[in-house]
Amino acid sequence: MSDALESLNGLIVPLAGQPLLLPNVAVAELVGYRLSQPANEGPAWFLGWILWRDQRVPLIDPEIMLGQAAAEPPQAPRSLVLNAVGGRAGSNFIAMRVRGIPRSKKVLRGEIEAAGDASEFISQPVRLADEADTLLIPDLAAIEQALAQADILPAE
């Protein structure tokens, strides 16, 4: 079997509660936190818009979206720009406010196991052999759909 089927290069993304686990290919760039247009309306998890590479990108707070315990705002937040997966015209990216710098992690097939059930915005909670925390694999398509339902992204 090829290496591509046996391992995945990922990022562990720090949040106040459980961290996220994302494949590297989902991430476009980690940038400083610069909210260019705060949200005037919409769900509590929608923070507003950032300007990234001359594009207006919606910014979400994954901690609120995932129902993690309320915490103090991050001291030095970052914006993690993600490649959109929904194929909506004009919606190529979404961004998440994160607490610090994600770290690289090579995930091997035999070292990952399910650690709970999927939920509204979580594809799967997982445990890795050498990680203390349960990691959450976000359902990026569901997050984009929630942005579209809130009239933040264009409909398909």
DSSP file with accessible surface (Angstrom, degrees, kcal/mol):
  #  RESIDUE AA STRUCTURE BP1 BP2  ACC     N-H-->O    O-->H-N    N-H-->O    O-->H-N    TCO  KAPPA ALPHA  PHI   PSI    X-CA   Y-CA   Z-CA
    1    1 A M              0   0  164      0, 0.0     5,-0.0     0, 0.0     2,-0.0   0.000 360.0 360.0 360.0 146.7    0.0    0.0    0.0
    2    2 A S    >>  -     0   0   65      1,-0.1     3,-0.9     3,-0.0     4,-0.8  -0.281 360.0-115.1 -77.3 160.0    1.3    3.5   -0.7
    3    3 A D  H >> S+     0   0  125      1,-0.2     4,-1.7     2,-0.2     3,-0.7   0.838 113.5  65.5 -59.0 -34.8    2.4    6.0    1.9
    4    4 A A  H 34 S+     0   0   81      1,-0.3    -1,-0.2     2,-0.2    -2,-0.0   0.825 105.2  43.5 -60.2 -31.1   -0.5    8.3    0.8
    5    5 A L  H <4 S+     0   0   97     -3,-0.9    -1,-0.3     1,-0.2    -2,-0.2   0.644 115.1  49.3 -87.8 -14.5   -3.0    5.7    2.1
    6    6 A E  H << S+     0   0   72     -4,-0.8   103,-2.9    -3,-0.7     2,-0.3   0.622 117.6  22.7 -98.7 -18.8   -1.0    5.0    5.3
    7    7 A S  E  <  -A  108   0A  23     -4,-1.7     2,-0.4   101,-0.2   101,-0.2  -0.974  55.5-157.7-147.9 161.9   -0.5    8.5    6.5
    8    8 A L  E     -A  107   0A  92     99,-2.0    99,-3.3    -2,-0.3     2,-0.6  -0.995  21.4-130.4-140.6 133.2   -1.8   12.0    6.3
    9    9 A N  E     +A  106   0A  90     -2,-0.4    15,-2.6    97,-0.2    16,-0.3  -0.771  44.1 166.5 -84.6 122.8    0.0   15.3    7.0
   10   10 A G  E     -AB 105  23A   1     95,-3.0    95,-2.4    -2,-0.6     2,-0.4  -0.721  33.5-125.4-130.3 178.8   -2.2   17.3    9.3
   11   11 A L  E     -AB 104  22A  25     11,-2.8    11,-2.4    93,-0.2     2,-0.7  -0.997  12.0-144.4-128.6 134.4   -2.3   20.3   11.6
   12   12 A I  E     -AB 103  21A   8     91,-2.9    91,-2.0    -2,-0.4     9,-0.2  -0.895  22.6-155.6 -96.5 118.2   -3.4   20.4   15.2
   13   13 A V  E     - B   0  20A   0      7,-2.6     7,-2.2    -2,-0.7     2,-0.2  -0.863  11.6-129.3-103.4 118.3   -5.2   23.7   15.7
   14   14 A P        +     0   0   40      0, 0.0    85,-2.0     0, 0.0     2,-0.3  -0.457  34.2 165.0 -72.7 132.6   -5.3   25.1   19.2
   15   15 A L        -     0   0   16      2,-0.4    83,-0.1    -2,-0.2     0, 0.0  -0.840  51.8-100.9-130.1 173.8   -8.6   26.2   20.6
   16   16 A A  S    S+     0   0   44     -2,-0.3    56,-0.0     2,-0.1    -1,-0.0   0.890 112.0  19.9 -65.6 -36.8   -9.7   27.0   24.2
   17   17 A G  S    S-     0   0   40      1,-0.3    -2,-0.4    54,-0.0    46,-0.0   0.401 129.5  -5.0 -99.2-123.3  -11.4   23.6   24.5
   18   18 A Q  S    S-     0   0   83     -4,-0.1    -1,-0.3     1,-0.1   117,-0.1  -0.543  76.5-122.1 -75.4 137.0  -10.6   20.6   22.3
   19   19 A P        -     0   0   11      0, 0.0   117,-2.5     0, 0.0     2,-0.3  -0.298  22.6-118.5 -74.3 161.7   -8.2   21.3   19.4
   20   20 A L  E     -Bc  13 136A   0     -7,-2.2    -7,-2.6   115,-0.2     2,-0.5  -0.685  12.6-147.5 -95.0 154.8   -9.0   20.7   15.8
   21   21 A L  E     +B   12   0A  10    115,-2.4    -9,-0.2    -2,-0.3   114,-0.0  -0.992  25.0 173.3-121.9 119.2   -7.3   18.2   13.5
   22   22 A L  E     -B   11   0A   3    -11,-2.4   -11,-2.8    -2,-0.5     2,-0.2  -0.959  34.5-114.0-123.9 145.3   -7.2   19.4    9.9
   23   23 A P  E >>  -B   10   0A  40      0, 0.0     3,-1.9     0, 0.0     4,-0.5  -0.508  31.4-119.6 -71.5 146.1   -5.5   17.9    6.8
   24   24 A N  G >4 S+     0   0   61    -15,-2.6     3,-1.6     1,-0.3   -14,-0.1   0.857 111.4  63.7 -52.6 -37.9   -2.7   20.2    5.5
   25   25 A V  G 34 S+     0   0  122    -16,-0.3    -1,-0.3     1,-0.3    58,-0.1   0.701  93.8  61.8 -66.3 -16.9   -4.5   20.5    2.1
   26   26 A A  G <4 S+     0   0   11     -3,-1.9    57,-2.8    56,-0.1     2,-0.5   0.720  91.9  80.7 -77.0 -19.6   -7.5   22.2    3.8
   27   27 A V  E <<  +G   82   0B  27     -3,-1.6    55,-0.3    -4,-0.5     3,-0.1  -0.763  47.5 177.2 -99.2 127.9   -5.4   25.1    5.0
   28   28 A A  E     -     0   0B  36     53,-2.8     2,-0.3    -2,-0.5    54,-0.2   0.881  67.4 -31.5 -88.2 -46.4   -4.5   28.0    2.6
   29   29 A E  E     -G   81   0B  67     52,-1.5    52,-3.2     2,-0.0     2,-0.5  -0.961  43.9-126.9-170.9 151.1   -2.6   30.2    5.1
   30   30 A L  E     +G   80   0B  55     -2,-0.3     2,-0.3    50,-0.2    50,-0.2  -0.938  41.2 170.9-103.2 124.4   -2.2   31.3    8.7
   31   31 A V  E     -G   79   0B  20     48,-2.9    48,-2.9    -2,-0.5    -2,-0.0  -0.862  38.2 -82.5-130.5 166.0   -2.2   35.1    9.0
   32   32 A G  E     -G   78   0B  30     -2,-0.3     2,-0.8    46,-0.2    46,-0.2  -0.231  55.5 -95.5 -62.3 157.5   -2.4   37.7   11.8
   33   33 A Y        +     0   0   69     44,-0.9     2,-0.3    45,-0.1    -1,-0.1  -0.695  57.4 155.4 -83.5 109.4   -5.8   38.5   13.2
   34   34 A R        -     0   0  161     -2,-0.8     2,-0.8    -3,-0.0    17,-0.5  -0.810  25.9-161.4-137.1  95.8   -7.1   41.5   11.4
   35   35 A L        -     0   0   55     -2,-0.3    15,-0.2     1,-0.2    -2,-0.0  -0.669   9.2-178.0 -77.9 110.8  -10.9   41.9   11.3
   36   36 A S  S    S+     0   0   72     13,-1.6    14,-0.2    -2,-0.8    -1,-0.2   0.793  74.3  18.1 -84.6 -27.7  -11.6   44.3    8.5
   37   37 A Q  E    S-H   49   0B  84     12,-2.0    12,-2.7     0, 0.0    -1,-0.3  -0.841  78.6-143.3-145.3 104.3  -15.4   44.4    8.9
   38   38 A P  E     -H   48   0B  78      0, 0.0    10,-0.3     0, 0.0     2,-0.2  -0.300  33.2 -98.1 -64.0 152.3  -17.0   43.2   12.1
   39   39 A A        -     0   0   33      8,-2.1     3,-0.1     1,-0.2     9,-0.0  -0.514  30.7-172.6 -71.4 133.0  -20.3   41.4   11.9
   40   40 A N  S    S+     0   0  153     -2,-0.2     2,-0.3     1,-0.2    -1,-0.2   0.638  73.7   0.3 -94.8 -22.5  -23.4   43.6   12.5
   41   41 A E  S    S+     0   0  165      2,-0.1    -1,-0.2     5,-0.0     0, 0.0  -0.920  86.9  79.6-153.7 175.3  -25.8   40.6   12.4
   42   42 A G  S    S-     0   0   53     -2,-0.3   109,-0.1    -3,-0.1   108,-0.0  -0.531  82.9 -21.3 110.7-178.2  -25.8   36.9   12.0
   43   43 A P    >   -     0   0   36      0, 0.0     3,-1.7     0, 0.0    -2,-0.1  -0.220  63.6-112.1 -62.9 156.8  -25.0   34.0   14.3
   44   44 A A  T 3  S+     0   0   81      1,-0.3    20,-0.1    20,-0.1    21,-0.1   0.792 116.4  59.7 -60.8 -28.2  -22.9   34.6   17.4
   45   45 A W  T 3  S+     0   0   34     19,-0.1    16,-2.6    15,-0.1     2,-0.7   0.609  84.3  89.9 -79.1 -10.4  -20.1   32.5   15.8
   46   46 A F  E <   + I   0  60B  15     -3,-1.7    14,-0.2    14,-0.2    -7,-0.1  -0.780  51.7 178.6 -89.3 113.7  -19.8   34.8   12.8
   47   47 A L  E     -     0   0B  31     12,-2.4    -8,-2.1    -2,-0.7     2,-0.3   0.731  43.9-104.4 -87.9 -25.8  -17.2   37.5   13.7
   48   48 A G  E     -HI  38  59B   0     11,-1.1    11,-3.1   -10,-0.3     2,-0.4  -0.987  51.2 -38.0 138.0-145.4  -17.2   39.4   10.4
   49   49 A W  E     -HI  37  58B  31    -12,-2.7   -12,-2.0    -2,-0.3   -13,-1.6  -0.914  35.6-161.0-126.2 143.9  -14.9   39.6    7.4
   50   50 A I  E     - I   0  57B   4      7,-2.7     7,-2.9    -2,-0.4     2,-0.6  -0.859  22.4-128.1-113.1 156.0  -11.1   39.7    6.9
   51   51 A L  E     + I   0  56B 106    -17,-0.5     2,-0.4    -2,-0.3     5,-0.2  -0.940  35.2 171.5-103.2 116.8   -9.4   41.0    3.8
   52   52 A W  E >   - I   0  55B  14      3,-2.8     3,-1.5    -2,-0.6    -2,-0.0  -0.989  67.3 -18.4-132.3 120.2   -7.0   38.3    2.6
   53   53 A R  T 3  S-     0   0  163     -2,-0.4    -1,-0.1     1,-0.3     3,-0.1   0.906 127.1 -53.3  49.8  47.4   -5.1   38.6   -0.7
   54   54 A D  T 3  S+     0   0  157      1,-0.2     2,-0.4    -3,-0.0    -1,-0.3   0.714 117.2 114.3  62.2  23.7   -7.6   41.2   -1.9
   55   55 A Q  E <   -I   52   0B  70     -3,-1.5    -3,-2.8     2,-0.0     2,-0.6  -0.970  68.6-126.6-123.9 142.5  -10.6   38.9   -1.1
   56   56 A R  E     -I   51   0B 138     -2,-0.4    -5,-0.2    -5,-0.2    37,-0.2  -0.774  34.2-173.5 -86.1 117.7  -13.3   39.3    1.4
   57   57 A V  E     -I   50   0B   2     -7,-2.9    -7,-2.7    -2,-0.6    37,-0.1  -0.958  23.9-121.7-120.6 128.3  -13.3   36.2    3.6
   58   58 A P  E     -I   49   0B   3      0, 0.0    37,-2.5     0, 0.0     2,-0.5  -0.443  25.8-149.1 -68.2 140.1  -15.9   35.3    6.3
   59   59 A L  E     -Ij  48  95B   0    -11,-3.1   -12,-2.4    35,-0.2   -11,-1.1  -0.951  14.2-171.6-115.1 127.1  -14.3   34.8    9.7
   60   60 A I  E     -Ij  46  96B   0     35,-2.6    37,-2.5    -2,-0.5   -14,-0.2  -0.784  25.9-130.8-113.8 159.2  -15.9   32.4   12.3
   61   61 A D     >  -     0   0    4    -16,-2.6     4,-2.3    -2,-0.3     3,-0.3  -0.922  19.3-167.4-104.0 102.7  -15.2   31.6   15.9
   62   62 A P  H  > S+     0   0    2      0, 0.0     4,-2.6     0, 0.0     6,-0.3   0.811  83.0  63.0 -65.2 -25.3  -15.0   27.8   16.0
   63   63 A E  H  4>S+     0   0   13     34,-0.3     5,-2.5     2,-0.2     4,-0.3   0.937 109.8  38.7 -64.2 -44.7  -15.1   27.8   19.8
   64   64 A I  H >45S+     0   0   80     -3,-0.3     3,-1.4     3,-0.2    -1,-0.2   0.939 116.0  52.7 -68.4 -45.4  -18.6   29.3   19.8
   65   65 A M  H 3<5S+     0   0   13     -4,-2.3    -2,-0.2     1,-0.3    -1,-0.2   0.879 112.9  44.1 -59.1 -38.4  -19.7   27.3   16.7
   66   66 A L  T 3<5S-     0   0   38     -4,-2.6    -1,-0.3    -5,-0.2    -2,-0.2   0.415 112.7-117.5 -89.4   0.7  -18.7   24.0   18.4
   67   67 A G  T < 5 +     0   0   64     -3,-1.4    -3,-0.2    -4,-0.3    -4,-0.1   0.774  53.7 165.4  71.3  27.2  -20.2   24.9   21.7
   68   68 A Q      < -     0   0   28     -5,-2.5    -1,-0.2    -6,-0.3     3,-0.1  -0.417  50.4 -78.3 -74.8 154.3  -16.9   24.9   23.6
   69   69 A A        -     0   0   84      1,-0.1    -1,-0.1    -2,-0.1   -53,-0.1  -0.189  55.8-100.8 -53.7 136.5  -16.8   26.5   27.0
   70   70 A A        +     0   0  107     -3,-0.1     2,-0.3    -6,-0.0    -1,-0.1  -0.346  50.9 176.3 -60.5 136.6  -16.6   30.2   26.9
   71   71 A A        -     0   0   53     -3,-0.1   -55,-0.0    -2,-0.0   -54,-0.0  -0.869  38.4 -76.8-135.1 168.8  -13.1   31.5   27.5
   72   72 A E        -     0   0  153     -2,-0.3     3,-0.1     1,-0.1    -1,-0.0  -0.363  64.1 -89.6 -60.8 148.6  -11.3   34.8   27.6
   73   73 A P        -     0   0   85      0, 0.0    -1,-0.1     0, 0.0    26,-0.0  -0.291  58.2 -89.3 -57.6 145.6  -10.6   36.1   24.1
   74   74 A P        -     0   0   15      0, 0.0    26,-0.0     0, 0.0    25,-0.0  -0.289  27.1-136.4 -60.3 144.1   -7.3   34.9   22.9
   75   75 A Q  S    S+     0   0  186      1,-0.3    24,-0.0    -3,-0.1     0, 0.0   0.894  99.4  13.1 -66.3 -44.7   -4.3   37.0   23.7
   76   76 A A  S    S-     0   0   58      2,-0.0    24,-0.4   -44,-0.0    -1,-0.3  -0.606  87.3-172.4-132.6  73.5   -2.7   36.8   20.3
   77   77 A P        -     0   0   26      0, 0.0   -44,-0.9     0, 0.0     2,-0.3  -0.203   4.0-159.0 -67.7 160.4   -5.3   35.3   18.0
   78   78 A R  E     -GK  32  98B  74     20,-2.1    20,-2.7   -46,-0.2     2,-0.5  -0.897  16.4-124.1-128.9 162.3   -4.6   34.3   14.4
   79   79 A S  E     -GK  31  97B   0    -48,-2.9   -48,-2.9    -2,-0.3     2,-0.7  -0.958  17.5-157.0-109.9 123.0   -6.8   33.8   11.4
   80   80 A L  E     -GK  30  96B   1     16,-3.0    16,-2.0    -2,-0.5     2,-0.5  -0.902  11.2-151.3-100.4 110.4   -6.5   30.4    9.8
   81   81 A V  E     -GK  29  95B   0    -52,-3.2   -53,-2.8    -2,-0.7   -52,-1.5  -0.750  15.3-164.5 -87.1 126.5   -7.7   30.7    6.1
   82   82 A L  E     -GK  27  94B   0     12,-3.7    12,-1.9    -2,-0.5     2,-0.3  -0.851  23.8-111.8-113.1 146.5   -9.2   27.5    4.8
   83   83 A N  E     - K   0  93B  58    -57,-2.8    10,-0.3    -2,-0.3     2,-0.1  -0.597  39.4-118.4 -71.5 130.6   -9.9   26.3    1.3
   84   84 A A        -     0   0   25      8,-3.0    57,-0.1    -2,-0.3    -1,-0.1  -0.436  24.9-169.8 -69.7 145.6  -13.7   26.1    0.7
   85   85 A V        +     0   0   84     55,-0.2    -1,-0.1    -2,-0.1    56,-0.1   0.498  67.6  80.5-112.3  -8.8  -14.9   22.7   -0.1
   86   86 A G  S    S-     0   0   21      5,-0.2    -1,-0.1    54,-0.1     6,-0.1   0.587  87.6-131.2 -81.9 -12.3  -18.5   23.5   -1.1
   87   87 A G        +     0   0   75      1,-0.2     2,-0.4     4,-0.2     5,-0.1   0.759  45.8 160.7  71.6  23.7  -17.9   24.7   -4.7
   88   88 A R    >   -     0   0   10      3,-0.4     3,-2.1    68,-0.1    -1,-0.2  -0.652  47.7-108.2 -79.5 132.9  -20.0   27.8   -4.3
   89   89 A A  T 3  S+     0   0   91     -2,-0.4    -1,-0.1     1,-0.3     3,-0.0  -0.333 103.5  11.5 -60.1 130.7  -19.1   30.4   -7.0
   90   90 A G  T 3  S+     0   0   75      1,-0.1     2,-0.4    63,-0.1    -1,-0.3   0.517 106.0  98.0  80.5   2.8  -17.2   33.3   -5.4
   91   91 A S    <   +     0   0    9     -3,-2.1    -3,-0.4     1,-0.1    -4,-0.2  -0.722  32.6 142.6-124.1  81.1  -16.7   31.5   -2.1
   92   92 A N        +     0   0   94     -2,-0.4    -8,-3.0     1,-0.1     2,-0.3   0.654  64.2  29.2 -93.6 -16.9  -13.2   30.0   -2.3
   93   93 A F  E     - K   0  83B  34    -10,-0.3     2,-0.3   -37,-0.2   -10,-0.2  -0.983  49.7-172.1-145.1 151.9  -12.1   30.5    1.3
   94   94 A I  E     - K   0  82B   1    -12,-1.9   -12,-3.7    -2,-0.3     2,-0.3  -0.927  19.8-145.4-132.3 161.2  -13.4   30.7    4.9
   95   95 A A  E     -jK  59  81B   0    -37,-2.5   -35,-2.6    -2,-0.3     2,-0.4  -0.949   5.1-156.7-131.1 151.3  -11.4   31.7    8.0
   96   96 A M  E     -jK  60  80B   2    -16,-2.0   -16,-3.0    -2,-0.3     2,-0.5  -0.979  21.2-126.4-123.5 138.8  -11.3   30.7   11.6
   97   97 A R  E     - K   0  79B  40    -37,-2.5     2,-0.3    -2,-0.4   -34,-0.3  -0.737  39.4-176.3 -80.0 126.7  -10.0   32.6   14.6
   98   98 A V  E     - K   0  78B   1    -20,-2.7   -20,-2.1    -2,-0.5     2,-1.1  -0.848  32.6-115.2-125.7 163.7   -7.6   30.4   16.4
   99   99 A R  S    S-     0   0   60    -85,-2.0     2,-0.2    -2,-0.3   -20,-0.0  -0.646  77.9 -42.6 -99.3  75.7   -5.5   30.6   19.6
  100  100 A G  S    S-     0   0   20     -2,-1.1   -22,-0.1   -24,-0.4    -2,-0.1  -0.638  95.6 -24.0 107.1-161.8   -1.9   30.5   18.4
  101  101 A I        -     0   0  110     -2,-0.2   -89,-0.1   -88,-0.1    -2,-0.0  -0.791  57.6-128.5-100.2 124.3    0.0   28.6   15.8
  102  102 A P        -     0   0   16      0, 0.0     2,-0.4     0, 0.0   -89,-0.2  -0.291  24.4-136.1 -62.3 154.0   -1.1   25.2   14.6
  103  103 A R  E     -A   12   0A 119    -91,-2.0   -91,-2.9     2,-0.0     2,-0.1  -0.914  16.2-110.0-118.1 146.0    1.5   22.5   14.7
  104  104 A S  E     -A   11   0A  93     -2,-0.4     2,-0.3   -93,-0.2   -93,-0.2  -0.377  35.0-180.0 -69.1 147.2    2.2   19.9   12.1
  105  105 A K  E     -A   10   0A  29    -95,-2.4   -95,-3.0    -2,-0.1     2,-0.7  -0.932  23.6-144.7-152.0 122.1    1.4   16.3   12.8
  106  106 A K  E     -A    9   0A 106     -2,-0.3     2,-0.6   -97,-0.2   -97,-0.2  -0.814  23.2-153.2 -85.1 118.6    1.9   13.2   10.6
  107  107 A V  E     -A    8   0A  10    -99,-3.3   -99,-2.0    -2,-0.7     2,-0.4  -0.863   5.3-156.0 -99.8 118.0   -1.1   11.0   11.3
  108  108 A L  E >   -A    7   0A  68     -2,-0.6     3,-1.9  -101,-0.2     4,-0.3  -0.750  21.9-123.1 -94.9 141.8   -0.5    7.3   10.7
  109  109 A R  G >  S+     0   0  138   -103,-2.9     3,-1.1    -2,-0.4    -1,-0.1   0.880 109.8  48.3 -50.8 -46.3   -3.4    5.0   10.0
  110  110 A G  G 3  S+     0   0   79   -104,-0.3    -1,-0.3     1,-0.2  -103,-0.1   0.583 106.5  58.6 -75.9  -5.8   -2.8    2.6   12.9
  111  111 A E  G <  S+     0   0   76     -3,-1.9    18,-2.0    17,-0.0     2,-0.4   0.279  91.3  78.8-107.7  10.0   -2.4    5.5   15.4
  112  112 A I  E <   +D  128   0A  58     -3,-1.1     2,-0.3    -4,-0.3    16,-0.2  -0.945  51.7 171.3-121.8 138.6   -5.8    7.1   15.0
  113  113 A E  E     -D  127   0A 133     14,-2.1    14,-2.7    -2,-0.4     2,-0.0  -0.997  38.7 -98.6-144.6 149.2   -9.1    5.9   16.5
  114  114 A A  E     -D  126   0A  67     -2,-0.3    12,-0.3    12,-0.2     3,-0.1  -0.362  30.9-174.8 -62.2 143.2  -12.6    7.3   16.8
  115  115 A A        -     0   0   39     10,-2.8     2,-0.3     1,-0.2    11,-0.2  -0.061  59.5 -24.8-132.6  29.8  -13.4    8.8   20.2
  116  116 A G  S    S-     0   0   36      9,-0.3     2,-0.2     0, 0.0    -1,-0.2  -0.927  81.8 -54.9 152.2-173.1  -17.0    9.7   20.0
  117  117 A D        -     0   0  145     -2,-0.3     7,-0.1     7,-0.1     5,-0.0  -0.651  51.2-100.9-100.0 155.9  -19.9   10.4   17.6
  118  118 A A        -     0   0   65     -2,-0.2     2,-0.2     5,-0.2     5,-0.2  -0.257  41.4-172.0 -64.2 155.8  -20.2   13.1   14.9
  119  119 A S  B >   -E  122   0A  75      3,-2.0     3,-0.8     0, 0.0    20,-0.1  -0.765  44.5 -62.8-139.0-169.5  -22.2   16.2   15.7
  120  120 A E  T 3  S+     0   0  149      1,-0.3   -54,-0.1    -2,-0.2    -2,-0.0   0.845 132.0  10.6 -51.5 -46.7  -23.5   19.2   13.9
  121  121 A F  T 3  S+     0   0   17    -56,-0.1    18,-2.6    21,-0.1     2,-0.5   0.238 114.0  86.5-118.5  13.2  -20.1   20.6   12.8
  122  122 A I  E <   -EF 119 138A   8     -3,-0.8    -3,-2.0    16,-0.3    -1,-0.0  -0.966  49.3-170.3-119.5 122.0  -17.8   17.7   13.8
  123  123 A S  E    S-     0   0A  52     14,-2.5    -5,-0.2    -2,-0.5    -1,-0.2   0.901  77.0 -18.2 -71.4 -42.5  -17.1   14.9   11.4
  124  124 A Q  E     - F   0 137A  60     13,-1.3    13,-2.3    -7,-0.1     2,-0.4  -0.869  52.1-136.0-166.3 128.1  -15.4   12.8   14.0
  125  125 A P  E     - F   0 136A  15      0, 0.0   -10,-2.8     0, 0.0    -9,-0.3  -0.738  40.2-174.2 -77.9 138.9  -13.7   13.2   17.4
  126  126 A V  E     -DF 114 135A   5      9,-3.2     9,-3.0    -2,-0.4     2,-0.4  -0.934  24.6-143.4-135.9 158.3  -10.5   11.2   17.3
  127  127 A R  E     -D  113   0A  88    -14,-2.7   -14,-2.1    -2,-0.3     2,-0.4  -0.968  14.2-153.9-117.4 138.6   -7.6   10.1   19.6
  128  128 A L  E >   -D  112   0A   8      5,-0.4     3,-1.8    -2,-0.4   -16,-0.2  -0.883  26.4-117.4-108.5 148.0   -4.1    9.8   18.3
  129  129 A A  T 3  S+     0   0   77    -18,-2.0    -1,-0.1    -2,-0.4   -17,-0.1   0.833 111.7  33.6 -53.7 -38.5   -1.6    7.5   20.0
  130  130 A D  T 3  S+     0   0   97    -19,-0.2     2,-0.4    -3,-0.0    -1,-0.3   0.162  99.5  92.8-110.5  21.2    0.7   10.2   21.2
  131  131 A E    <   -     0   0   23     -3,-1.8    -3,-0.2     1,-0.1     4,-0.1  -0.947  56.6-156.1-116.5 134.8   -1.7   13.0   21.9
  132  132 A A  S    S+     0   0   86     -2,-0.4     2,-0.2    -5,-0.1    -1,-0.1   0.869  75.3  67.7 -73.2 -37.8   -3.3   13.7   25.3
  133  133 A D  S    S-     0   0   92      1,-0.1    -5,-0.4    -6,-0.0     2,-0.4  -0.533  85.4-116.8 -86.5 150.1   -6.3   15.6   24.0
  134  134 A T        -     0   0   31     -2,-0.2     2,-0.3    -7,-0.1    -7,-0.2  -0.679  37.5-143.5 -74.7 134.9   -9.2   14.3   21.9
  135  135 A L  E     - F   0 126A   0     -9,-3.0    -9,-3.2    -2,-0.4     2,-0.5  -0.802   1.9-137.5-105.4 147.3   -9.0   16.1   18.6
  136  136 A L  E     -cF  20 125A  12   -117,-2.5  -115,-2.4    -2,-0.3    -9,-0.0  -0.904   3.1-152.7-108.0 126.0  -12.0   17.2   16.6
  137  137 A I  E     - F   0 124A  47    -13,-2.3   -14,-2.5    -2,-0.5   -13,-1.3  -0.874  27.3-137.4 -92.9 111.6  -12.2   16.8   12.8
  138  138 A P  E     - F   0 122A   9      0, 0.0     2,-1.1     0, 0.0   -16,-0.3  -0.365   7.9-125.6 -72.7 151.6  -14.5   19.6   11.7
  139  139 A D     >  -     0   0   52    -18,-2.6     4,-2.0     1,-0.2     5,-0.2  -0.793  29.5-176.5 -92.4  91.1  -17.1   19.1    9.0
  140  140 A L  H  > S+     0   0   20     -2,-1.1     4,-2.5     1,-0.2     5,-0.2   0.854  79.1  55.2 -63.7 -34.5  -16.0   21.9    6.7
  141  141 A A  H  > S+     0   0   52      1,-0.2     4,-2.4     2,-0.2    -1,-0.2   0.918 108.8  48.2 -64.5 -40.7  -18.9   21.3    4.3
  142  142 A A  H  > S+     0   0   24      2,-0.2     4,-2.3     1,-0.2    -2,-0.2   0.881 110.3  52.1 -67.1 -37.1  -21.4   21.7    7.2
  143  143 A I  H  X S+     0   0    3     -4,-2.0     4,-2.1     2,-0.2    -2,-0.2   0.940 111.1  47.0 -64.1 -44.8  -19.7   24.9    8.4
  144  144 A E  H  X S+     0   0    1     -4,-2.5     4,-2.3     1,-0.2    -2,-0.2   0.908 110.6  52.8 -62.8 -40.1  -19.9   26.3    4.8
  145  145 A Q  H  X S+     0   0   70     -4,-2.4     4,-2.8     1,-0.2    -1,-0.2   0.909 107.6  51.2 -62.7 -39.8  -23.6   25.3    4.6
  146  146 A A  H  X S+     0   0   11     -4,-2.3     4,-1.5     2,-0.2    -1,-0.2   0.899 109.3  50.9 -64.2 -38.6  -24.3   27.1    7.9
  147  147 A L  H  <>S+     0   0    0     -4,-2.1     5,-2.8     2,-0.2     6,-1.1   0.910 112.0  47.3 -63.5 -40.1  -22.6   30.2    6.5
  148  148 A A  H ><5S+     0   0   11     -4,-2.3     3,-2.0     4,-0.2    -2,-0.2   0.923 109.7  52.4 -67.3 -42.0  -24.8   30.0    3.4
  149  149 A Q  H 3<5S+     0   0  140     -4,-2.8    -1,-0.2     1,-0.3    -2,-0.2   0.793 107.2  53.1 -65.4 -26.3  -27.9   29.5    5.5
  150  150 A A  T 3<5S-     0   0   35     -4,-1.5    -1,-0.3    -5,-0.2    -2,-0.2   0.287 119.0-114.6 -88.5   9.3  -27.0   32.6    7.4
  151  151 A D  T < 5S+     0   0  148     -3,-2.0    -3,-0.2     2,-0.2    -2,-0.1   0.802  88.4 114.8  61.0  32.3  -26.8   34.5    4.1
  152  152 A I  S   <S+     0   0   20     -5,-2.8    -4,-0.2     1,-0.2    -5,-0.1   0.788  75.7  38.2 -96.3 -37.5  -23.0   35.0    4.6
  153  153 A L  S    S-     0   0   11     -6,-1.1    -2,-0.2    -9,-0.2    -1,-0.2  -0.829 100.4 -98.0-106.5 152.7  -22.0   32.9    1.7
  154  154 A P        -     0   0   65      0, 0.0    -6,-0.1     0, 0.0    -5,-0.1  -0.359  44.7-105.3 -65.6 149.2  -23.8   32.8   -1.7
  155  155 A A              0   0   86      1,-0.1   -66,-0.2    -7,-0.1   -10,-0.0  -0.338 360.0 360.0 -68.3 159.1  -26.3   29.9   -2.1
  156  156 A E              0   0  171    -68,-0.1    -1,-0.1    -3,-0.1   -68,-0.1  -0.240 360.0 360.0 -69.0 360.0  -25.2   27.1   -4.4
